[in-house]
Amino acid sequence: MSYIAKLNLKTVQRTVQKDPVLARREKLMAGIDEQQRVVEAAMRGETYKVRSSKRVRNEAGERVAVENERLVRAWYFEQDGGWYVQCKYGARPLRLSDKGNAVFVSKLDAVAAVLDALKLAAMSGELDAALAGALERK
């Protein structure tokens, strides 16, 4: 007797449909969370690095885990006597309104509050139009 004959077999087509708008929001919120960690490290005078591991083959042909560190680029920068904060999707800065694509604050401490506001705006859907605009090809 066959082992497969004992199983309950059916034909199915897997449908995993995630709303692309929600997927973009989640990706943006994950980026904002990472930027909040970058700001916290900058306030302590440190640089924030992300560790990742991957498997590579060594000289003997064995697969070994290698850990790498990469710097995370900040979405904020110092200029004009203060700090500009941009919200980015990938490498593209989002157009936050008709007035511009950056928020100006006077102190580094205020950058965290701006990131909190941007996260709330992303959660509520205020940045959906800006995200759609960032995906358009020029």
C-alpha positions in Angstrom: 0.0 0.0 0.0 1.3 3.5 -0.9 2.0 6.0 1.8 0.6 8.9 -0.4 -2.6 7.1 -1.0 -3.3 7.4 2.8 -3.1 11.2 2.6 -6.0 13.6 1.9 -4.8 15.3 -1.3 -6.3 18.4 -2.9 -5.4 20.9 -5.6 -5.1 24.4 -4.3 -3.9 27.7 -5.5 -2.3 29.8 -2.8 -3.6 33.3 -2.6 -1.5 35.6 -0.4 -2.6 39.1 -1.3 -1.4 41.9 0.9 -2.7 45.3 0.3 0.2 47.2 -1.3 -0.7 50.4 0.5 -0.5 48.7 3.9 2.8 47.1 2.8 4.3 50.5 2.0 3.0 51.9 5.3 4.7 49.1 7.2 7.9 49.5 5.4 7.9 53.2 6.1 7.1 52.7 9.7 10.0 50.2 10.0 12.3 52.8 8.5 11.1 55.4 11.0 11.7 53.0 13.9 15.3 52.4 12.6 15.8 56.2 12.4 14.7 56.6 16.0 17.4 54.2 17.0 19.9 56.2 14.9 18.9 59.5 16.7 19.2 57.8 20.1 22.7 56.6 19.3 23.6 60.1 18.0 22.4 61.7 21.2 24.7 59.3 23.1 27.6 60.2 20.8 27.7 56.8 19.1 27.1 55.6 15.6 24.3 53.2 14.9 25.2 50.0 13.0 23.1 47.1 12.0 24.5 43.6 12.2 23.5 41.0 9.7 24.8 37.5 9.2 25.0 35.4 6.0 26.4 32.0 5.1 29.4 31.9 2.8 31.8 29.1 1.8 35.3 29.3 3.3 38.6 28.0 1.8 37.8 24.5 2.9 34.4 24.5 1.1 32.4 24.6 4.4 29.5 26.9 4.8 30.1 29.2 7.7 28.2 32.1 9.2 29.8 35.5 8.7 28.6 38.6 10.5 28.7 42.0 8.9 28.0 45.5 10.2 26.6 48.3 8.1 26.1 51.9 8.9 22.5 53.3 8.6 22.3 56.6 6.9 20.5 59.2 8.9 17.4 60.9 7.5 18.5 64.1 9.2 21.4 66.5 8.8 22.7 69.7 10.3 22.5 72.9 8.2 21.5 76.6 8.6 21.9 76.5 12.3 19.5 73.7 12.9 18.6 70.2 11.8 16.6 69.2 8.8 14.6 65.9 8.9 13.5 64.2 5.8 11.2 61.2 5.6 12.5 58.7 3.0 11.1 55.7 1.2 14.1 53.8 0.1 16.5 56.5 -1.1 13.9 58.9 -2.2 12.8 61.7 0.2 9.0 62.0 0.4 7.3 65.3 -0.4 5.5 66.0 2.9 3.4 68.9 1.5 3.4 71.6 -1.1 5.8 73.6 1.0 8.6 71.1 1.0 10.2 67.7 1.8 11.9 68.4 5.1 11.1 69.6 8.6 13.4 72.1 10.3 14.1 71.9 14.0 16.6 73.8 16.1 18.0 71.0 18.2 19.0 67.4 17.8 16.6 66.5 20.6 13.6 67.6 18.6 14.4 65.2 15.7 13.0 62.3 17.8 9.7 64.2 18.2 9.5 64.8 14.4 10.1 61.1 13.8 7.3 60.3 16.2 5.0 62.7 14.3 6.0 61.2 11.0 5.3 57.7 12.3 1.8 58.7 13.5 1.1 60.3 10.1 2.2 57.1 8.3 0.0 55.0 10.6 -3.0 57.2 9.9 -2.5 57.2 6.1 -1.5 60.8 5.7 1.6 59.9 3.8 0.0 57.4 1.3 -0.1 60.0 -1.5 3.5 60.9 -0.9 4.4 57.2 -1.0 2.6 56.8 -4.2 4.4 59.8 -5.6 7.8 58.4 -4.6 7.1 55.2 -6.6 6.4 57.0 -9.8 9.3 57.1 -12.3 10.6 60.4 -13.3 
